[in-house]
Amino acid sequence: MATVFPLLRDTVRRGLSAMLCSTYAIGGAAAQGASPDIPEADGILPSLSALWVIPERLRLRYPDAVETPEDQIEYDRRFPLRAQDAIDRGFSLPQPYGLSIMGIDNRQEQSISNLAVALGRATPPPPGTDLVSIPFVTLENVISDTDSVSVKGDVWVLPNINVFATLAQVDGNVDLDVVVDPADVLPPALCPPFNPCDPVRATFRAGVDTLAVTLGATAVYGWGNWFTSGTLSATASFGENAETTIRSYNAGARLGRRWSYGQGNIAAPYVGLNYFVLDQTVEGVTRLNDAFPNGDSLEVRYRADVQNIDRWAVALGLNLGFIQGYSLTGEYSYSANSDRFLLSASYRF
């Protein structure tokens, strides 16, 4: 067991940390600040009053009375594309660029299975070495508890399409039970059917230290004071010792309503769903220092399958947008085996 437990700790740390990073872009797609006297109307652009900061000189006119502005308005920003067409039809346009800082606290259960290893003394087994499966070792109650800090940049490339990129540093711990079934290891004489051996269980805690990069896009639509958005994103996570770039995918939908208050501020509560997929084989090398009497290390090349248990989660959030271009978003996501809280501060320019 001395050669197995260190391997299991590092394997879990790398596998779970990728899962924890992948859903962070979704919460940033909620509503942001707008002008106070935007009328209710159906269509794409009215919803942006809950998602964008509207410049004073480009206030939204009522789209049911489509007419060319009396004074020609020249839009001088590169994005969004087709901006001038929207302005000429009587619509306003948002500030196209955004920067956000997000903090996330996440607790989640995952599954790690089909562990296989190759061992080396002082020198890691080379790539391509045949790995030996160890089915008598299982990992149960794999629960991660992590905190992350993310920086997000975004741009509205079309009046209803936003693209974004997020860089996240994830730190925390993973608690897990390592269970060894002696009946699969010892000869039948030592574990007879009439007197079976009980499984040996030990609890471990592993650290998480992962960098994750997310790319995604959000589409919006609105009617009256209501808005809806949908987000697709993909995340690549990089662990300290993993040789595999762990990829995960996320889809999210939000539905909410905006209220104006104060001097041009917006409050926009919303509900939503997240769908997250992580199902990948992870490979890498880990080390147990001073494993032998002469001080040599035990080098372990490993392979394991990592999956998330709950793919669906519900979300409840609130965005507060301010006329100066700043906004704050809080969101709570929940499923049977996970919960997550996100807090984001953003600025549009």
Kinemage of the C-alpha trace (Angstrom):
@kinemage 1
@onewidth
@group {chain A} dominant
@subgroup {mainchain}
@vectorlist {calphas} color= white
{ca met a 1} P 0.000 0.000 0.000
{ca ala a 2} L 2.954 2.374 0.493
{ca thr a 3} L 3.405 2.428 -3.303
{ca val a 4} L -0.267 2.896 -4.060
{ca phe a 5} L -1.526 5.646 -1.762
{ca pro a 6} L 0.824 8.455 -2.949
{ca leu a 7} L -0.134 7.656 -6.521
{ca leu a 8} L -3.826 7.840 -5.718
{ca arg a 9} L -3.481 11.200 -4.009
{ca asp a 10} L -1.764 12.872 -6.964
{ca thr a 11} L -4.021 11.203 -9.518
{ca val a 12} L -7.129 12.509 -7.787
{ca arg a 13} L -5.676 15.970 -7.370
{ca arg a 14} L -5.034 16.358 -11.100
{ca gly a 15} L -8.250 14.768 -12.260
{ca leu a 16} L -10.586 16.690 -9.981
{ca ser a 17} L -8.937 20.066 -10.361
{ca ala a 18} L -9.806 20.100 -14.062
{ca met a 19} L -13.466 19.530 -13.274
{ca leu a 20} L -13.536 22.362 -10.781
{ca cys a 21} L -12.232 24.937 -13.226
{ca ser a 22} L -14.438 24.263 -16.175
{ca thr a 23} L -17.739 25.892 -15.266
{ca tyr a 24} L -16.580 29.270 -14.150
{ca ala a 25} L -17.271 31.218 -17.279
{ca ile a 26} L -20.999 30.581 -17.171
{ca gly a 27} L -21.830 32.733 -14.158
{ca gly a 28} L -20.271 35.794 -15.785
{ca ala a 29} L -22.938 35.740 -18.512
{ca ala a 30} L -25.575 37.279 -16.261
{ca ala a 31} L -26.993 40.769 -16.623
{ca gln a 32} L -25.019 43.980 -16.289
{ca gly a 33} L -25.900 47.675 -16.005
{ca ala a 34} L -27.981 49.862 -18.362
{ca ser a 35} L -29.674 53.195 -18.895
{ca pro a 36} L -32.658 53.917 -16.605
{ca asp a 37} L -35.326 54.949 -19.139
{ca ile a 38} L -35.094 52.244 -21.770
{ca pro a 39} L -38.646 51.314 -22.845
{ca glu a 40} L -39.941 47.765 -22.882
{ca ala a 41} L -39.756 46.051 -26.270
{ca asp a 42} L -39.273 42.633 -27.821
{ca gly a 43} L -36.170 41.597 -29.728
{ca ile a 44} L -32.462 41.113 -29.221
{ca leu a 45} L -31.261 44.581 -28.329
{ca pro a 46} L -33.733 45.444 -25.553
{ca ser a 47} L -32.304 42.552 -23.534
{ca leu a 48} L -28.939 44.247 -23.574
{ca ser a 49} L -30.212 46.765 -21.073
{ca ala a 50} L -29.735 43.945 -18.578
{ca leu a 51} L -26.449 42.742 -20.059
{ca trp a 52} L -24.583 45.826 -21.207
{ca val a 53} L -23.773 49.379 -20.198
{ca ile a 54} L -25.596 51.718 -22.622
{ca pro a 55} L -23.696 54.925 -23.448
{ca glu a 56} L -25.701 58.098 -22.795
{ca arg a 57} L -25.590 59.270 -26.414
{ca leu a 58} L -26.851 55.921 -27.738
{ca arg a 59} L -30.010 55.326 -25.723
{ca leu a 60} L -32.390 52.720 -27.074
{ca arg a 61} L -35.433 53.980 -28.971
{ca tyr a 62} L -38.651 51.998 -29.109
{ca pro a 63} L -38.133 49.420 -31.887
{ca asp a 64} L -41.838 49.161 -32.808
{ca ala a 65} L -41.520 52.664 -34.208
{ca val a 66} L -38.501 51.994 -36.385
{ca glu a 67} L -37.304 55.244 -37.910
{ca thr a 68} L -34.020 56.764 -38.913
{ca pro a 69} L -32.641 59.120 -36.243
{ca glu a 70} L -33.139 62.789 -37.066
{ca asp a 71} L -29.462 63.406 -36.415
{ca gln a 72} L -27.129 60.889 -38.023
{ca ile a 73} L -25.192 58.968 -35.350
{ca glu a 74} L -21.785 57.676 -36.383
{ca tyr a 75} L -20.657 54.608 -34.439
{ca asp a 76} L -16.870 54.786 -34.162
{ca arg a 77} L -16.083 51.519 -32.332
{ca arg a 78} L -14.739 48.428 -34.078
{ca phe a 79} L -17.176 46.091 -32.291
{ca pro a 80} L -19.851 44.909 -32.440
{ca leu a 81} L -19.949 44.232 -36.170
{ca arg a 82} L -23.021 45.548 -38.027
{ca ala a 83} L -23.262 48.255 -35.394
{ca gln a 84} L -24.165 51.025 -37.806
{ca asp a 85} L -27.085 49.016 -39.214
{ca ala a 86} L -28.541 48.641 -35.721
{ca ile a 87} L -28.133 52.350 -34.961
{ca asp a 88} L -29.740 53.370 -38.231
{ca arg a 89} L -32.768 51.231 -37.336
{ca gly a 90} L -33.220 53.099 -34.062
{ca phe a 91} L -31.403 50.781 -31.661
{ca ser a 92} L -28.668 51.639 -29.185
{ca leu a 93} L -25.390 49.800 -28.773
{ca pro a 94} L -23.441 48.835 -25.647
{ca gln a 95} L -19.920 49.356 -24.531
{ca pro a 96} L -18.277 46.459 -26.398
{ca tyr a 97} L -15.446 45.435 -24.060
{ca gly a 98} L -15.513 44.013 -20.549
{ca leu a 99} L -13.100 42.961 -17.802
{ca ser a 100} L -14.146 40.852 -14.817
{ca ile a 101} L -12.592 39.410 -11.684
{ca met a 102} L -14.351 36.333 -10.286
{ca gly a 103} L -13.989 34.393 -7.068
{ca ile a 104} L -15.544 30.930 -6.804
{ca asp a 105} L -16.001 28.521 -3.916
{ca asn a 106} L -16.808 25.023 -5.159
{ca arg a 107} L -17.595 21.690 -3.526
{ca gln a 108} L -18.110 18.701 -5.805
{ca glu a 109} L -18.058 14.895 -5.890
{ca gln a 110} L -16.377 13.008 -8.744
{ca ser a 111} L -15.601 9.494 -9.859
{ca ile a 112} L -12.091 8.150 -10.508
{ca ser a 113} L -11.762 4.589 -11.786
{ca asn a 114} L -9.658 2.099 -13.786
{ca leu a 115} L -6.410 3.029 -12.079
{ca ala a 116} L -3.281 1.542 -13.685
{ca val a 117} L 0.364 2.107 -12.743
{ca ala a 118} L 3.988 1.341 -13.548
{ca leu a 119} L 6.674 1.752 -10.865
{ca gly a 120} L 10.274 2.856 -11.064
{ca arg a 121} L 13.078 3.408 -8.572
{ca ala a 122} L 14.713 6.861 -8.700
{ca thr a 123} L 13.862 7.146 -12.429
{ca pro a 124} L 10.310 7.450 -13.837
{ca pro a 125} L 9.138 4.692 -16.175
{ca pro a 126} L 9.483 6.057 -19.729
{ca pro a 127} L 6.437 6.986 -21.832
{ca gly a 128} L 4.933 3.955 -23.517
{ca thr a 129} L 5.628 1.649 -20.559
{ca asp a 130} L 2.907 -0.965 -20.068
{ca leu a 131} L 0.783 -0.057 -17.052
{ca val a 132} L -0.645 -2.662 -14.673
{ca ser a 133} L -4.286 -2.351 -13.656
{ca ile a 134} L -5.015 -2.482 -9.901
{ca pro a 135} L -8.745 -3.307 -9.707
{ca phe a 136} L -8.491 -4.260 -6.030
{ca val a 137} L -8.039 -0.548 -5.204
{ca thr a 138} L -11.090 1.719 -5.511
{ca leu a 139} L -11.604 5.377 -4.712
{ca glu a 140} L -14.834 6.357 -2.955
{ca asn a 141} L -16.339 9.588 -1.602
{ca val a 142} L -14.066 11.721 -3.770
{ca ile a 143} L -15.052 15.229 -2.695
{ca ser a 144} L -13.194 18.381 -3.663
{ca asp a 145} L -13.377 21.716 -1.857
{ca thr a 146} L -11.630 24.438 -3.805
{ca asp a 147} L -11.368 28.196 -4.221
{ca ser a 148} L -10.418 29.924 -7.442
{ca val a 149} L -9.653 33.401 -8.730
{ca ser a 150} L -10.389 34.123 -12.384
{ca val a 151} L -9.748 37.005 -14.757
{ca lys a 152} L -12.142 37.287 -17.677
{ca gly a 153} L -12.072 39.438 -20.805
{ca asp a 154} L -14.942 39.665 -23.286
{ca val a 155} L -16.089 41.494 -26.417
{ca trp a 156} L -19.455 41.741 -28.174
{ca val a 157} L -18.625 40.750 -31.750
{ca leu a 158} L -22.257 41.051 -32.903
{ca pro a 159} L -25.159 42.889 -31.275
{ca asn a 160} L -26.307 39.638 -29.631
{ca ile a 161} L -23.106 37.533 -29.504
{ca asn a 162} L -20.394 37.884 -26.861
{ca val a 163} L -17.122 35.926 -26.868
{ca phe a 164} L -14.902 35.612 -23.805
{ca ala a 165} L -11.735 34.099 -22.401
{ca thr a 166} L -11.029 33.269 -18.747
{ca leu a 167} L -7.808 32.427 -16.921
{ca ala a 168} L -8.301 30.750 -13.520
{ca gln a 169} L -6.023 29.612 -10.702
{ca val a 170} L -7.639 26.856 -8.609
{ca asp a 171} L -6.409 25.847 -5.134
{ca gly a 172} L -7.873 23.622 -2.458
{ca asn a 173} L -8.161 20.046 -1.223
{ca val a 174} L -9.656 16.725 -2.247
{ca asp a 175} L -10.805 14.250 0.396
{ca leu a 176} L -11.201 10.619 -0.632
{ca asp a 177} L -11.485 7.097 0.738
{ca val a 178} L -9.049 4.496 -0.621
{ca val a 179} L -10.552 1.031 -0.332
{ca val a 180} L -8.514 -2.168 -0.783
{ca asp a 181} L -10.284 -5.507 -0.999
{ca pro a 182} L -7.946 -8.160 0.530
{ca ala a 183} L -9.901 -10.946 -1.160
{ca asp a 184} L -8.549 -9.737 -4.506
{ca val a 185} L -4.960 -9.738 -3.232
{ca leu a 186} L -4.544 -12.544 -0.683
{ca pro a 187} L -4.808 -16.265 -1.474
{ca pro a 188} L -8.176 -17.992 -0.781
{ca ala a 189} L -6.696 -19.774 2.236
{ca leu a 190} L -6.332 -16.447 4.018
{ca cys a 191} L -9.738 -15.092 2.951
{ca pro a 192} L -12.057 -18.129 2.689
{ca pro a 193} L -15.711 -17.646 1.643
{ca phe a 194} L -16.964 -18.736 5.081
{ca asn a 195} L -14.744 -16.130 6.764
{ca pro a 196} L -14.211 -13.334 4.212
{ca cys a 197} L -11.758 -10.514 4.795
{ca asp a 198} L -13.208 -7.070 5.351
{ca pro a 199} L -12.125 -4.301 2.976
{ca val a 200} L -9.391 -2.026 4.254
{ca arg a 201} L -10.382 1.638 4.124
{ca ala a 202} L -8.230 4.730 4.623
{ca thr a 203} L -9.088 8.428 4.221
{ca phe a 204} L -6.687 10.786 2.483
{ca arg a 205} L -6.499 14.481 1.625
{ca ala a 206} L -4.753 15.707 -1.524
{ca gly a 207} L -3.946 19.251 -2.601
{ca val a 208} L -5.259 20.962 -5.738
{ca asp a 209} L -3.097 23.403 -7.713
{ca thr a 210} L -4.337 23.875 -11.272
{ca leu a 211} L -4.311 26.501 -14.002
{ca ala a 212} L -7.327 26.546 -16.346
{ca val a 213} L -8.074 28.435 -19.562
{ca thr a 214} L -11.671 28.784 -20.786
{ca leu a 215} L -12.982 30.003 -24.154
{ca gly a 216} L -16.681 30.523 -24.769
{ca ala a 217} L -19.523 32.473 -26.334
{ca thr a 218} L -22.852 33.849 -25.082
{ca ala a 219} L -25.993 34.694 -27.094
{ca val a 220} L -28.771 36.934 -25.698
{ca tyr a 221} L -32.403 37.721 -26.460
{ca gly a 222} L -34.990 39.820 -24.685
{ca trp a 223} L -38.635 40.864 -24.601
{ca gly a 224} L -39.901 43.696 -22.466
{ca asn a 225} L -38.088 43.627 -19.148
{ca trp a 226} L -37.233 39.933 -19.516
{ca phe a 227} L -33.989 38.527 -20.877
{ca thr a 228} L -32.537 35.141 -21.648
{ca ser a 229} L -29.012 34.001 -22.524
{ca gly a 230} L -27.232 30.819 -23.530
{ca thr a 231} L -23.538 30.038 -23.095
{ca leu a 232} L -21.195 27.393 -24.486
{ca ser a 233} L -17.617 27.045 -23.229
{ca ala a 234} L -14.625 24.712 -23.309
{ca thr a 235} L -11.880 24.528 -20.665
{ca ala a 236} L -8.324 23.182 -20.746
{ca ser a 237} L -6.739 22.478 -17.338
{ca phe a 238} L -3.058 22.014 -16.594
{ca gly a 239} L -1.851 20.254 -13.438
{ca glu a 240} L 1.624 20.264 -11.938
{ca asn a 241} L 2.501 16.662 -12.803
{ca ala a 242} L -0.159 15.563 -15.292
{ca glu a 243} L 0.979 14.884 -18.843
{ca thr a 244} L -2.607 15.145 -20.092
{ca thr a 245} L -4.322 18.429 -20.877
{ca ile a 246} L -7.704 17.832 -19.303
{ca arg a 247} L -10.597 19.169 -21.371
{ca ser a 248} L -14.140 19.761 -20.174
{ca tyr a 249} L -17.233 21.341 -21.666
{ca asn a 250} L -20.060 23.431 -20.274
{ca ala a 251} L -23.437 24.690 -21.504
{ca gly a 252} L -25.651 27.083 -19.584
{ca ala a 253} L -28.961 28.916 -19.934
{ca arg a 254} L -30.287 31.883 -17.933
{ca leu a 255} L -33.706 33.532 -17.673
{ca gly a 256} L -34.241 36.740 -15.716
{ca arg a 257} L -36.011 40.069 -15.305
{ca arg a 258} L -34.593 43.554 -14.816
{ca trp a 259} L -35.756 46.379 -12.555
{ca ser a 260} L -34.459 49.956 -12.615
{ca tyr a 261} L -33.708 51.801 -9.391
{ca gly a 262} L -31.910 54.935 -8.302
{ca gln a 263} L -30.209 57.038 -10.960
{ca gly a 264} L -29.853 54.535 -13.784
{ca asn a 265} L -29.017 51.391 -11.823
{ca ile a 266} L -30.328 47.940 -12.676
{ca ala a 267} L -31.190 44.907 -10.517
{ca ala a 268} L -31.616 41.687 -12.491
{ca pro a 269} L -32.368 38.417 -10.665
{ca tyr a 270} L -32.256 35.253 -12.770
{ca val a 271} L -32.507 31.465 -12.720
{ca gly a 272} L -30.755 28.953 -14.926
{ca leu a 273} L -29.357 25.533 -15.710
{ca asn a 274} L -25.778 24.300 -16.206
{ca tyr a 275} L -24.734 21.158 -18.074
{ca phe a 276} L -21.137 20.098 -17.473
{ca val a 277} L -19.201 17.217 -19.055
{ca leu a 278} L -15.848 15.816 -17.927
{ca asp a 279} L -15.060 12.274 -19.084
{ca gln a 280} L -11.401 11.730 -19.817
{ca thr a 281} L -8.457 9.442 -19.256
{ca val a 282} L -5.692 11.207 -17.326
{ca glu a 283} L -2.022 10.227 -17.544
{ca gly a 284} L 1.039 11.477 -15.723
{ca val a 285} L 3.959 10.810 -13.397
{ca thr a 286} L 4.186 11.298 -9.654
{ca arg a 287} L 6.858 10.684 -7.048
{ca leu a 288} L 7.150 9.465 -3.451
{ca asn a 289} L 10.380 10.831 -2.008
{ca asp a 290} L 12.580 8.745 0.338
{ca ala a 291} L 10.577 5.599 -0.348
{ca phe a 292} L 13.620 3.316 -0.031
{ca pro a 293} L 16.169 2.953 2.802
{ca asn a 294} L 18.919 4.613 0.751
{ca gly a 295} L 16.724 7.646 0.067
{ca asp a 296} L 15.727 6.763 -3.504
{ca ser a 297} L 12.308 7.943 -4.635
{ca leu a 298} L 9.480 5.760 -5.888
{ca glu a 299} L 8.476 6.996 -9.357
{ca val a 300} L 4.933 6.163 -10.464
{ca arg a 301} L 3.553 6.472 -13.972
{ca tyr a 302} L -0.252 6.325 -13.803
{ca arg a 303} L -3.437 6.308 -15.846
{ca ala a 304} L -7.013 6.777 -14.557
{ca asp a 305} L -10.490 7.643 -15.859
{ca val a 306} L -12.083 10.799 -14.443
{ca gln a 307} L -15.801 11.650 -14.680
{ca asn a 308} L -18.126 14.129 -13.029
{ca ile a 309} L -21.056 12.516 -11.207
{ca asp a 310} L -23.670 15.261 -11.706
{ca arg a 311} L -23.872 16.805 -15.160
{ca trp a 312} L -26.885 19.011 -14.441
{ca ala a 313} L -27.085 21.834 -11.892
{ca val a 314} L -29.597 24.597 -11.209
{ca ala a 315} L -28.493 28.195 -10.699
{ca leu a 316} L -29.929 31.226 -8.933
{ca gly a 317} L -28.278 34.624 -9.273
{ca leu a 318} L -28.530 38.398 -8.953
{ca asn a 319} L -26.785 41.092 -10.953
{ca leu a 320} L -26.484 44.711 -9.867
{ca gly a 321} L -25.518 47.061 -12.693
{ca phe a 322} L -24.496 50.677 -12.219
{ca ile a 323} L -24.637 53.534 -14.693
{ca gln a 324} L -20.884 54.188 -14.362
{ca gly a 325} L -20.141 50.888 -16.105
{ca tyr a 326} L -19.562 48.661 -13.085
{ca ser a 327} L -21.577 45.610 -12.083
{ca leu a 328} L -21.618 42.951 -9.374
{ca thr a 329} L -22.924 39.397 -9.808
{ca gly a 330} L -23.580 36.715 -7.213
{ca glu a 331} L -24.648 33.208 -8.231
{ca tyr a 332} L -25.320 29.951 -6.412
{ca ser a 333} L -25.384 26.617 -8.284
{ca tyr a 334} L -26.618 23.357 -6.791
{ca ser a 335} L -26.918 19.675 -7.682
{ca ala a 336} L -27.294 16.516 -5.602
{ca asn a 337} L -23.522 16.110 -5.247
{ca ser a 338} L -22.165 19.631 -5.650
{ca asp a 339} L -22.671 23.268 -4.833
{ca arg a 340} L -20.873 26.400 -5.980
{ca phe a 341} L -20.932 30.102 -5.129
{ca leu a 342} L -19.624 32.750 -7.536
{ca leu a 343} L -18.981 36.447 -6.930
{ca ser a 344} L -17.953 38.637 -9.864
{ca ala a 345} L -17.051 42.319 -10.310
{ca ser a 346} L -17.057 43.685 -13.879
{ca tyr a 347} L -16.400 46.876 -15.804
{ca arg a 348} L -17.452 47.702 -19.397
{ca phe a 349} L -15.726 50.258 -21.589
